Amino acid sequence: MKFGTKTIHAGLEPDPSTGAIMTPIFQTSTYVQAAPGDHKGYEYSRTQNPTRSALQNNLAALENGKFGLCFSSGMGATDAVAKLLKPGDEVISTNDLYGGTYRIFTKIFANYGIKFHFIHMENIGDIEKYVNKNTKMIWVETPTNPMLNIIDIAGAVAIGKKHNLITVVDNTFASPYLQNPLDMGVDIVLHSVTKYIGGHSDVVMGALVLNDETLAAQLAFIQNSCGAVSGPQDCFLVLRGIKTLHLRMQRHCENGKAIAAFLVNHPMVGNVYYPGLTNHPNHAIAKKQMRDFGGMMSFSLKDNSIDAAMKVLSNTQLFSLAESLGGVESLIGHPATMTHASIPKEEREKSGVTDSLIRLSVGVEDIEDLIEDLSNALA
Ligand SMILES: *Cc1c(COP(=O)(O)O)cnc(C)c1O
């Protein structure tokens, strides 16, 4: 089955009791048993829920994986993966990381004796310098936020396999439409379903997809033991959103390309960070491991001041000033004062997050309107 067919059909069957084509919202906590232990595969909804199972199976199919697990948020999924580790274990992670991931690693799991190395992964071989006998996991996020760096997934997997490490890829920015890390040998794919997969800015959810049965069983055990599961109503909304994932992503990519081209030629704009541009430093890797380049990008202004950025940010009409990404509506954000405000100026500037840097999550509106909106704000 091809991707666009899978979004609509994979893992889904008409409801056996009524024939309803849409998976019902099984809003139930428990399931009646005929005799103790004689049940239909469902005992209690933290452990199993039919709406969640349908979504988990669908997500597994989209990532070409065998097992899917849904969590109450992307951070809930991250928390479950980190709980595979024990005191003394070490993780080598991308340095340009989602802020919440950096926070849970450094403020929560570091307290439990787990050590994290945050490193540049542009030269993927550098990972090996940090591998020692305690290393257990490589954590990759690509494309990164907000600089849209692309990390070589196959390169990370090669080092992971050589040293018997678990490789994890946070695939939120790409979505399963643009890249499937399991196909490249990754052990665990993580999504903030809140973003492109849900796609309508109305649900917070996370997911993991895997092929390895032992790891999947460990993570299902953690999911059930710790309890950060997604509710049936949210699973229904995501199942509904997923049916247009391929159509939305197509338009996100088209609009992304057109806006990057517009920005590159604009006299007020400094640098444009979009992996689809041939002069992007990681364009070759992006082309190799992604099917297209998505709708996320950042750009700086020639007048590299907070004031100049504020003028643009407060003068768009269609691009709404908000955190998050991946919804049908276009969003604009200012990393230096929003998502990256807690990082000291000197440090954030080292990674390219300058005062004027603006991040766009390009939505699926008509491109003429989006360009007119940015054009007015830049003027
Ligand atoms: C949003 C996000 C997360 C966290 O997901 P939540 O659903 O907000 O908990 C993790 N990684 C990336 C790349 C994200 O964008």
The ligand as a Tripos MOL2 file, in Angstrom:
@<TRIPOS>MOLECULE
LIG
   15    15     1     0     0
SMALL
NO_CHARGES

@<TRIPOS>ATOM
      1 C1          6.3450   19.8790   20.1120 C.3       1 LIG1
      2 C2          7.5240   19.0120   20.0320 C.ar      1 LIG1
      3 C3          7.7860   18.0290   21.0070 C.ar      1 LIG1
      4 C4          6.9190   17.8660   22.2420 C.3       1 LIG1
      5 O1          5.6380   17.4640   21.9260 O.3       1 LIG1
      6 P1          4.3220   17.8700   22.7900 P.3       1 LIG1
      7 O2          3.2360   17.1820   22.0430 O.co2     1 LIG1
      8 O3          4.2330   19.3680   22.7820 O.co2     1 LIG1
      9 O4          4.5360   17.3390   24.1610 O.co2     1 LIG1
     10 C5          8.8920   17.2090   20.8470 C.ar      1 LIG1
     11 N1          9.7180   17.3510   19.7800 N.ar      1 LIG1
     12 C6          9.5100   18.2850   18.8340 C.ar      1 LIG1
     13 C7         10.4550   18.3870   17.6880 C.3       1 LIG1
     14 C8          8.4140   19.1450   18.9220 C.ar      1 LIG1
     15 O5          8.2270   20.0820   17.9750 O.3       1 LIG1
@<TRIPOS>BOND
     1     1     2 1
     2     2     3 ar
     3     2    14 ar
     4     3     4 1
     5     3    10 ar
     6     4     5 1
     7     5     6 1
     8     6     7 2
     9     6     8 1
    10     6     9 1
    11    10    11 ar
    12    11    12 ar
    13    12    13 1
    14    12    14 ar
    15    14    15 1
@<TRIPOS>SUBSTRUCTURE
     1 LIG1         1 GROUP 0 **** ****
